[in-house]
Amino acid sequence: MRARRVENFAFLHEKLQRCNHFSFKANPVAVPLCYPYLGAPAGMREELRAQRIYTPSYWPEVATTESMPDFERTVPGSTVFLPCDQRLSRAQLDMMVRSLLDRRT
C-alpha cells in the first residue's frame, strides 16, 4: 500500500510540477494522502467528480474569514487535492493529469 501511494504521488508530481503553483520537494519517507495542485482551473473539481474522481475539500471556512491574508483565502478554492491512493491505476492517474492539463490550455 505504501509503495503504491508513493509511486502514484511521484507520477502526479512528475507530470504536474511544472504547472503547479505550489512548489515543494516530496519527502521520500512520507506516505502521501493526496497530491496538492494549486492553481486549478475553475470547475476542475466538478469535472473530476463527473469522471467519478472524488477530491477532498479542505479548510472551506478559510475562504470567508476576513482576517485571513489574501493568499490563504484563495487556497481552498484554487487547490485540487488529487487522490493518489493505492486503488488507482496508472491509466486513472493519467486521465486525471490529462483532464487537468487540457483545462489549462
RODO-205130 format. One record per atom (N, C-alpha, C, O, CB): x, y, z; atom name. Coordinates in pm, whole numbers. Glycine has a CB too. Layout:
c1;c2;c3;atom
X;Y;Z;CA
...
//
This chain:
c1;c2;c3;atom
83;-119;0;N
0;0;0;CA
88;126;0;C
66;218;-79;O
-95;-1;122;CB
186;130;89;N
274;247;98;CA
345;273;-34;C
346;385;-85;O
377;227;211;CB
405;167;-89;N
483;183;-212;CA
395;234;-327;C
438;319;-405;O
548;49;-252;CB
273;184;-336;N
184;226;-445;CA
146;374;-430;C
143;447;-529;O
57;139;-448;CB
117;418;-309;N
85;560;-287;CA
203;649;-323;C
186;753;-387;O
44;583;-140;CB
321;609;-282;N
441;688;-312;CA
463;692;-463;C
496;798;-518;O
566;628;-240;CB
447;579;-531;N
462;575;-677;CA
358;665;-746;C
392;740;-838;O
448;430;-729;CB
234;658;-701;N
129;739;-762;CA
154;887;-740;C
135;968;-831;O
-8;701;-705;CB
196;923;-620;N
229;1062;-591;CA
343;1109;-680;C
337;1218;-737;O
266;1080;-441;CB
446;1028;-693;N
562;1063;-776;CA
520;1081;-922;C
570;1171;-989;O
672;954;-765;CB
431;997;-970;N
382;1010;-1108;CA
310;1144;-1126;C
337;1217;-1221;O
287;893;-1143;CB
219;1176;-1034;N
147;1303;-1044;CA
242;1421;-1035;C
228;1519;-1109;O
40;1313;-934;CB
338;1413;-946;N
434;1522;-929;CA
520;1540;-1055;C
546;1652;-1097;O
524;1497;-807;CB
562;1430;-1113;N
643;1437;-1235;CA
566;1505;-1348;C
621;1587;-1421;O
686;1295;-1279;CB
439;1472;-1360;N
358;1525;-1470;CA
308;1667;-1446;C
286;1741;-1541;O
241;1436;-1494;CB
289;1706;-1320;N
222;1832;-1291;CA
308;1940;-1225;C
266;2055;-1216;O
107;1806;-1203;CB
427;1906;-1180;N
505;2002;-1103;CA
538;2130;-1180;C
550;2237;-1119;O
632;1937;-1057;CB
552;2121;-1313;N
586;2240;-1392;CA
476;2346;-1389;C
504;2465;-1399;O
615;2200;-1535;CB
352;2303;-1376;N
242;2399;-1378;CA
174;2413;-1243;C
77;2488;-1230;O
141;2358;-1483;CB
222;2343;-1142;N
167;2354;-1008;CA
223;2480;-943;C
345;2499;-937;O
200;2227;-922;CB
136;2566;-894;N
181;2690;-829;CA
229;2665;-686;C
282;2756;-622;O
68;2792;-828;CB
210;2545;-638;N
259;2507;-506;CA
388;2430;-526;C
386;2315;-571;O
152;2423;-427;CB
498;2492;-493;N
628;2430;-514;CA
672;2361;-385;C
669;2421;-277;O
733;2536;-558;CB
711;2237;-396;N
755;2162;-279;CA
846;2049;-322;C
848;2010;-439;O
634;2108;-200;CB
919;1998;-228;N
1002;1880;-251;CA
938;1765;-175;C
914;1774;-55;O
1153;1904;-205;CB
911;1657;-246;N
846;1542;-183;CA
937;1480;-79;C
1058;1467;-100;O
808;1438;-289;CB
880;1442;33;N
953;1376;140;CA
961;1227;108;C
857;1162;96;O
884;1400;279;CB
1080;1172;92;N
1093;1032;49;CA
1042;929;149;C
1019;814;112;O
1235;1002;19;CB
1025;966;275;N
976;869;374;CA
828;888;407;C
770;806;478;O
1058;881;500;CB
767;993;356;N
626;1018;384;CA
536;932;295;C
574;897;183;O
594;1167;363;CB
420;900;345;N
318;828;268;CA
207;929;240;C
131;963;331;O
264;698;345;CB
198;977;117;N
106;1087;87;CA
-41;1044;88;C
-76;932;53;O
139;1146;-47;CB
-124;1137;130;N
-268;1120;128;CA
-325;1162;-7;C
-418;1101;-59;O
-333;1199;242;CB
-267;1269;-63;N
-314;1324;-190;CA
-203;1411;-250;C
-100;1435;-187;O
-446;1406;-170;CB
-228;1457;-374;N
-132;1546;-439;CA
-195;1685;-446;C
-295;1703;-514;O
-94;1495;-583;CB
-138;1784;-377;N
-196;1919;-378;CA
-157;1995;-505;C
-39;2018;-531;O
-150;1997;-255;CB
-257;2034;-583;N
-233;2108;-706;CA
-294;2247;-692;C
-416;2263;-698;O
-292;2033;-830;CB
-209;2346;-674;N
-253;2484;-658;CA
-256;2552;-794;C
-161;2545;-871;O
-159;2562;-560;CB
-367;2618;-822;N
-382;2687;-950;CA
-475;2612;-1044;C
-470;2631;-1165;O
-247;2707;-1016;CB
-559;2528;-988;N
-652;2450;-1069;CA
-755;2543;-1134;C
-800;2639;-1071;O
-723;2342;-983;CB
-790;2515;-1259;N
-892;2596;-1326;CA
-1027;2585;-1255;C
-1058;2484;-1193;O
-906;2552;-1473;CB
-1106;2690;-1265;N
-1239;2689;-1206;CA
-1318;2572;-1262;C
-1314;2546;-1382;O
-1314;2823;-1232;CB
-1390;2503;-1177;N
-1472;2391;-1220;CA
-1399;2259;-1232;C
-1459;2158;-1269;O
-1534;2423;-1349;CB
-1272;2258;-1200;N
-1194;2135;-1215;CA
-1244;2025;-1122;C
-1254;1909;-1163;O
-1045;2162;-1188;CB
-1275;2059;-999;N
-1323;1960;-903;CA
-1453;1895;-955;C
-1472;1774;-942;O
-1347;2026;-765;CB
-1540;1976;-1012;N
-1666;1924;-1064;CA
-1642;1835;-1187;C
-1708;1732;-1203;O
-1760;2041;-1100;CB
-1548;1875;-1271;N
-1516;1792;-1389;CA
-1462;1656;-1347;C
-1499;1554;-1405;O
-1414;1864;-1478;CB
-1375;1655;-1249;N
-1322;1529;-1200;CA
-1433;1445;-1136;C
-1437;1324;-1152;O
-1209;1554;-1098;CB
-1522;1511;-1063;N
-1633;1440;-1000;CA
-1721;1373;-1106;C
-1770;1263;-1085;O
-1717;1536;-912;CB
-1741;1440;-1220;N
-1820;1383;-1329;CA
-1753;1256;-1385;C
-1820;1171;-1442;O
-1838;1487;-1441;CB
-1622;1246;-1367;N
-1548;1126;-1409;CA
-1535;1025;-1295;C
-1461;927;-1306;O
-1408;1166;-1460;CB
-1608;1049;-1187;N
-1608;965;-1068;CA
-1474;967;-995;C
-1434;868;-934;O
-1643;822;-1106;CB
-1407;1080;-1003;N
-1283;1102;-928;CA
-1318;1205;-821;C
-1346;1321;-852;O
-1163;1150;-1021;CB
-1315;1162;-698;N
-1357;1249;-588;CA
-1236;1309;-519;C
-1142;1239;-481;O
-1443;1170;-487;CB
-1240;1441;-505;N
-1130;1514;-443;CA
-1180;1580;-315;C
-1288;1638;-314;O
-1071;1621;-541;CB
-1104;1572;-208;N
-1148;1634;-84;CA
-1136;1786;-89;C
-1057;1842;-165;O
-1067;1578;34;CB
-1216;1850;-7;N
-1206;1995;10;CA
-1157;2020;152;C
-1214;1968;249;O
-1345;2067;-16;CB
-1054;2097;165;N
-1000;2130;297;CA
-1020;2278;327;C
-1015;2361;236;O
-851;2092;305;CB
-1040;2310;450;N
-1046;2445;502;CA
-1149;2536;432;C
-1113;2647;393;O
-911;2507;492;CB
-1272;2494;414;N
-1369;2580;344;CA
-1396;2712;417;C
-1428;2812;354;O
-1500;2505;326;CB
-1382;2711;548;N
-1408;2833;625;CA
-1302;2941;604;C
-1328;3059;628;O
-1416;2799;773;CB
-1184;2902;559;N
-1075;2998;539;CA
-1111;3101;430;C
-1075;3218;442;O
-945;2924;501;CB
-1180;3057;327;N
-1213;3145;215;CA
-1303;3261;257;C
-1302;3366;192;O
-1281;3067;106;CB
-1378;3244;362;N
-1471;3350;405;CA
-1427;3420;534;C
-1502;3502;588;O
-1608;3293;424;CB
-1310;3389;582;N
-1260;3453;704;CA
-1190;3582;666;C
-1080;3580;609;O
-1163;3359;781;CB
-1251;3694;698;N
-1198;3824;656;CA
-1061;3856;713;C
-985;3930;652;O
-1293;3932;695;CB
-1029;3802;829;N
-899;3831;890;CA
-785;3751;828;C
-668;3774;859;O
-906;3804;1039;CB
-819;3659;741;N
-718;3574;677;CA
-649;3652;565;C
-716;3727;492;O
-782;3444;621;CB
-518;3638;549;N
-448;3704;436;CA
-504;3656;302;C
-558;3546;292;O
-295;3675;443;CB
-491;3739;200;N
-549;3711;68;CA
-506;3576;12;C
-590;3498;-35;O
-510;3819;-28;CB
-377;3547;17;N
-330;3421;-40;CA
-399;3302;26;C
-449;3213;-43;O
-179;3408;-25;CB
-402;3300;158;N
-462;3189;230;CA
-610;3175;197;C
-663;3064;192;O
-444;3207;380;CB
-678;3286;175;N
-821;3282;140;CA
-845;3218;4;C
-952;3162;-20;O
-880;3422;142;CB
-747;3225;-86;N
-765;3167;-220;CA
-731;3019;-226;C
-774;2950;-318;O
-681;3242;-319;CB
-655;2969;-131;N
-608;2830;-137;CA
-723;2728;-144;C
-717;2640;-229;O
-522;2800;-16;CB
-826;2735;-60;N
-930;2631;-68;CA
-1001;2625;-204;C
-1037;2516;-249;O
-1033;2655;40;CB
-1021;2737;-269;N
-1092;2738;-396;CA
-1006;2713;-518;C
-1058;2677;-623;O
-1160;2866;-412;CB
-875;2731;-505;N
-789;2716;-622;CA
-694;2596;-611;C
-602;2582;-692;O
-709;2842;-643;CB
-717;2512;-513;N
-635;2393;-496;CA
-722;2269;-510;C
-828;2259;-447;O
-563;2395;-360;CB
-677;2177;-592;N
-742;2047;-602;CA
-647;1946;-541;C
-530;1939;-577;O
-779;2011;-752;CB
-700;1868;-449;N
-620;1766;-382;CA
-648;1633;-452;C
-746;1565;-423;O
-654;1759;-228;CB
-560;1599;-545;N
-579;1482;-629;CA
-551;1354;-551;C
-450;1344;-482;O
-490;1489;-752;CB
-640;1256;-561;N
-615;1130;-490;CA
-496;1057;-550;C
-472;1062;-671;O
-740;1041;-495;CB
-421;990;-465;N
-307;910;-513;CA
-303;776;-440;C
-197;716;-425;O
-174;986;-493;CB
-419;732;-396;N
-419;609;-316;CA
-391;485;-399;C
-388;488;-522;O
-551;594;-246;CB
-370;376;-329;N
-323;252;-389;CA
-423;187;-483;C
-386;98;-560;O
-286;156;-282;CB
-548;226;-479;N
-650;166;-566;CA
-645;220;-708;C
-701;160;-800;O
-789;189;-508;CB
-578;333;-728;N
-576;398;-859;CA
-471;337;-951;C
-357;312;-911;O
-549;547;-843;CB
-512;313;-1073;N
-419;260;-1174;CA
-346;375;-1241;C
-384;491;-1228;O
-494;174;-1279;CB
-242;341;-1313;N
-168;442;-1389;CA
-258;508;-1493;C
-246;629;-1517;O
-45;378;-1459;CB
-348;432;-1553;N
-442;487;-1652;CA
-535;590;-1587;C
-564;693;-1648;O
-525;373;-1716;CB
-581;564;-1467;N
-667;659;-1397;CA
-591;786;-1362;C
-643;897;-1375;O
-726;596;-1271;CB
-467;769;-1317;N
-384;886;-1286;CA
-358;967;-1412;C
-364;1090;-1410;O
-251;843;-1222;CB
-331;898;-1520;N
-305;967;-1647;CA
-429;1044;-1693;C
-417;1154;-1747;O
-262;867;-1755;CB
-547;988;-1672;N
-672;1056;-1708;CA
-688;1185;-1625;C
-730;1287;-1678;O
-793;962;-1685;CB
-653;1179;-1496;N
-660;1299;-1412;CA
-564;1405;-1464;C
-600;1522;-1475;O
-627;1265;-1265;CB
-443;1364;-1495;N
-341;1458;-1544;CA
-388;1521;-1675;C
-380;1643;-1690;O
-206;1386;-1564;CB
-435;1439;-1768;N
-481;1493;-1897;CA
-598;1590;-1880;C
-603;1694;-1945;O
-522;1379;-1991;CB
-692;1556;-1792;N
-806;1644;-1767;CA
-759;1779;-1716;C
-806;1884;-1759;O
-903;1581;-1666;CB
-666;1775;-1624;N
-615;1899;-1565;CA
-536;1981;-1668;C
-558;2102;-1681;O
-525;1867;-1444;CB
-447;1917;-1739;N
-365;1989;-1837;CA
-448;2038;-1956;C
-422;2146;-2008;O
-251;1899;-1887;CB
-547;1962;-1998;N
-634;2007;-2108;CA
-712;2132;-2070;C
-736;2218;-2155;O
-731;1895;-2147;CB
-752;2143;-1945;N
-827;2259;-1898;CA
-740;2384;-1888;C
-790;2496;-1892;O
-890;2230;-1763;CB
-611;2365;-1874;N
-519;2479;-1860;CA
-494;2547;-1992;C
-461;2665;-1994;O
-387;2434;-1800;CB
-509;2476;-2104;N
-474;2532;-2234;CA
-593;2595;-2303;C
-579;2647;-2414;O
-415;2426;-2323;CB
//
